[in-house]
Amino acid sequence: PESAQLDEAAIRRLQDDLPDDEVLYDLAELFRVFGDSTRIKILYALFESELCVNDIAQVVGISQSAVSHRLLKTSKLVKFRREGKAMYYSLDDDHVRSMIALGMEHTEE
């Protein structure tokens, strides 16, 4: 059977509705960050509460330097605060919590 094809006006409307390439690039970068199982473990460990680097390292089973390296503060997924020499991390906001929860829900279906 022949597949239905959209007319030019419909194609143009869909093209106009696409976000700008820069926005799509940022979205792709966000999902790239989620593409690493160790980072996902760290984010999941932070799901309920703030943790210091040492605690994250112990929970996830990696070195403290690996935690700092993996946390990509620039990804806007985690926020941090310093208390003396200790660094504490938490999920940046409820959007991050929702993305993790939805991802888990999807994978468990």
Secondary structure, DSSP 8 states (H G I E B T S, - for coil): -------HHHHHHHHHHS--HHHHHHHHHHHHHTT-HHHHHHHHHTSSS-EEHHHHHHHHTS-HHHHHHHT-GGGSSEEEEEETTEEEEEESSHHHHHHHHHHHHHHT-
